[in-house]
Amino acid sequence: MELYANNLEEQVAEKTRQFMEEKSRSEELLSQLLPKVIAAALTKGESVVPESYESVSIYFSDICGFTTICSTIPPLDVVLLLNNLYTLFDGILEEYDVYKVETIGDAYMVASGLPIRNGRRHATEIACVSLRIRQDIKTFPVPNNVNDNLKVRIGIHSGSCVAGIVGHKMPRYCL
């Protein structure tokens, strides 16, 4: 009986360890999809109410001639192009106080000053991201267009904003 109890304890300990590892992976994934403070609140079961922000900066960009580029390369190469491009952009974002809101096709949206307010730094953070992306895109390889460089069209807006979680099945932090 004692041997059975010890074996059962070991099994429970192993299942608990596996559960905690999986829980940790799930929480890490959630914090990659949503701002960390929002993900932490949702993980704790707290409700996240929409919030008004008096002053934030938002970056928008798209790739000039993206439709033409897509017409000259196979669909799998389009996905690889976007993955490589957004991997470059995401690496740049890690150096600044910004949050990647979303990507849709070749459109890329980033915000600063929310969900954690950063005073007046938001405009500087977004401007620095913009300049860095402009610089780094110059050496980004374009498939089937060896002599061409990608060009990015960038827009920035500073002002008030409302942000919050939208949806339950696949929640998004929307601005």
Buried (B, 14 or more C-beta within 10 A) or exposed (E): EEEEEEEEEEEEEEEEEEEEEEEEEEBEEBBEEBBBEBBBBBBEEEEBEEEEBEBBBBBBBBBEBBEEBBEEBEEEBBEEBBEEBBEBBEEBBEEBBBBBBEBEEBEBBBBBBBBEBBEEBBBBBBBBBBEBBEEBBEEBEBBEBEEEEBEBEBEBEBEEBEBBBEEEEEBEBEB
